[in-house]
Amino acid sequence: MLKTRNKPYTNILPLIMGYTLKNSNMRITVLFLLTIMLFSCESITQKEQSKPKKIALKEDLKKGKISILGTFHFANTTDYSAIIIEDLNSSKRQLELKKLVENLAKFKPTKILVEREPILTDSLSKKLIDFKKGKYELPNNELYQIGFRLAKELNLNKIYGIDYHLELGDTELIEYLNEKNLWKNSLIL
């Protein structure tokens, strides 16, 4: 218990306001500061809401499954070598593509990523929707012949372009292969 001028005080605020702060400007300043302090404090519910969520540990994370399919380019390409195949529209090749797509669909992929620049994702997705409506004929290209058919089979509405061009120093390799006569322009299947 505090005593001021021989009087007991059980509350500190009257002590501050009445006895130590006789100047009214000082009282206003202290009240202002106390008000600011009061409103700047967080409530318990605010603290609960602002707590970060539990960070998942490595062992808590579910591992995603990824399947990658690589193919040669079905159509003419600017690649260093080209593979020449019989007509992709032949009944034999169309049956092979149908079986391939059926087998790929068994994996139940949720996203299809293709060798196109990311900026083309919206354009590819629009073509996919048109293809699903029967308004787009697939060109002889692996991303359409496989990717679009698979997306249609799985009822997906988006195809993602993920191709980023990198300078890999291939020029020197090509020159060396040509110099040693190790380069073959095409392979016939």
C-alpha positions in Angstrom: 0.0 0.0 0.0 1.3 3.4 -1.0 1.2 6.5 1.3 1.3 10.0 0.1 1.1 12.9 2.6 0.4 10.4 5.3 -2.7 9.0 3.4 -2.9 5.4 2.1 -3.6 4.8 -1.6 -4.7 1.5 -3.0 -5.0 2.8 -6.6 -2.0 4.2 -8.4 -3.9 6.3 -11.0 -5.3 8.8 -8.6 -1.8 9.0 -7.1 -0.3 9.9 -10.5 -3.1 12.1 -11.6 -3.8 13.9 -8.4 -0.6 14.3 -6.6 2.4 13.9 -9.0 0.8 15.6 -12.0 -0.7 18.8 -10.7 -0.1 20.4 -14.1 -3.2 19.9 -16.4 -1.0 19.7 -19.6 1.0 16.9 -18.0 -2.3 15.1 -17.1 -3.5 15.4 -20.7 -0.2 14.1 -22.0 -0.2 11.1 -19.6 -3.9 10.3 -20.4 -3.1 10.5 -24.1 -0.1 8.1 -23.7 -2.1 5.7 -21.6 -4.9 5.7 -24.3 -2.4 5.0 -27.0 -0.9 2.2 -25.0 -4.3 0.7 -24.3 -5.3 0.7 -28.0 -1.9 -0.6 -29.2 -2.2 -3.8 -27.1 -3.4 -6.9 -28.8 -6.3 -8.9 -27.4 -5.9 -12.6 -26.8 -8.0 -13.5 -29.8 -5.8 -11.3 -32.0 -2.7 -13.1 -30.7 -4.3 -16.5 -31.4 -5.1 -15.4 -34.9 -1.7 -14.1 -35.6 0.1 -17.2 -34.4 1.8 -18.9 -37.4 0.4 -22.2 -38.4 2.4 -25.3 -37.6 5.2 -25.7 -40.1 5.0 -29.1 -41.8 8.0 -31.2 -41.1 9.6 -33.2 -43.9 8.2 -36.5 -42.6 4.7 -34.9 -42.4 4.6 -34.0 -46.1 2.9 -36.3 -48.5 5.1 -37.2 -51.4 3.7 -36.3 -54.8 4.1 -38.7 -57.7 5.5 -37.4 -60.9 5.6 -39.3 -64.2 7.6 -38.0 -67.1 7.1 -39.1 -70.7 9.7 -38.2 -73.3 9.1 -38.6 -77.0 10.8 -37.7 -80.2 9.3 -34.8 -82.2 6.5 -36.1 -84.3 6.5 -33.2 -86.8 9.3 -31.4 -88.6 11.7 -29.9 -86.2 14.6 -27.5 -86.0 16.4 -29.9 -83.7 19.9 -31.1 -84.7 18.6 -34.4 -86.0 15.2 -35.5 -87.1 13.4 -38.9 -86.9 11.4 -39.7 -89.9 8.3 -41.9 -89.2 5.5 -43.2 -91.3 2.4 -41.1 -91.6 1.2 -40.3 -88.1 -2.4 -40.3 -89.4 -2.2 -44.0 -90.5 -4.5 -46.4 -88.7 -1.5 -48.2 -87.2 0.0 -45.0 -85.6 -3.4 -43.8 -84.5 -4.1 -47.1 -82.7 -0.7 -46.9 -81.1 -1.4 -43.4 -79.9 -4.8 -44.4 -78.6 -3.3 -47.3 -76.6 -0.5 -45.0 -75.3 -3.1 -42.4 -74.0 -5.2 -45.2 -72.4 -2.1 -46.5 -70.6 -1.0 -43.0 -69.5 -4.6 -42.3 -68.2 -4.2 -45.2 -65.8 -1.7 -43.0 -63.8 -4.5 -40.4 -63.4 -2.3 -37.3 -63.8 -3.8 -34.1 -62.5 -1.6 -31.8 -64.6 -0.1 -32.1 -68.1 3.1 -30.1 -68.8 4.4 -29.8 -72.4 7.4 -28.4 -74.2 6.0 -24.9 -74.9 6.9 -21.5 -73.4 4.8 -20.7 -70.3 3.4 -17.6 -72.0 1.5 -20.0 -74.3 -0.3 -21.8 -71.5 -3.6 -19.9 -72.0 -3.5 -20.3 -75.8 -2.9 -24.1 -75.4 -5.7 -24.3 -72.9 -8.1 -22.5 -75.3 -7.1 -25.0 -78.1 -7.7 -27.9 -75.7 -11.2 -26.7 -74.9 -11.9 -26.3 -78.6 -10.5 -29.8 -79.2 -12.8 -31.2 -76.5 -15.8 -29.6 -78.3 -14.7 -31.0 -81.7 -13.7 -27.6 -83.0 -9.9 -28.1 -83.3 -8.1 -30.7 -85.4 -4.9 -32.0 -83.8 -1.7 -31.3 -85.8 1.0 -34.0 -86.1 2.8 -32.9 -83.0 3.5 -34.9 -79.8 2.1 -32.3 -77.5 -1.2 -32.3 -79.3 -1.4 -36.0 -80.3 -0.5 -37.2 -76.8 -1.0 -34.2 -74.4 -4.4 -33.0 -75.7 -5.8 -36.5 -76.1 -4.7 -37.4 -72.5 -6.2 -34.1 -71.2 -9.5 -34.9 -72.9 -9.5 -38.4 -71.6 -9.0 -37.1 -68.0 -11.4 -34.2 -68.5 -8.6 -31.6 -67.8 -9.1 -28.1 -69.0 -5.6 -26.8 -68.9 -2.3 -27.7 -70.5 0.8 -26.0 -69.0 3.7 -24.8 -71.1 7.0 -25.2 -69.2 9.8 -24.8 -71.9 12.6 -22.4 -71.0 15.3 -21.9 -73.6 18.8 -22.1 -72.3 22.2 -21.6 -74.0 23.9 -24.9 -73.4 27.0 -24.6 -75.6 25.7 -27.0 -78.2 27.4 -25.2 -81.0 30.8 -26.6 -80.1 29.4 -30.1 -79.8 27.8 -29.9 -83.3 31.0 -28.6 -84.8 33.0 -31.5 -83.2 30.5 -34.1 -84.4 30.5 -32.7 -87.9 34.3 -32.5 -87.9 34.7 -36.1 -86.9 31.9 -37.2 -89.3 29.9 -38.6 -86.3 26.8 -36.6 -87.0 23.7 -38.2 -88.6 21.0 -36.0 -89.9 18.1 -38.4 -89.6 17.0 -41.8 -88.3 14.3 -43.7 -90.1 11.9 -45.7 -88.0 
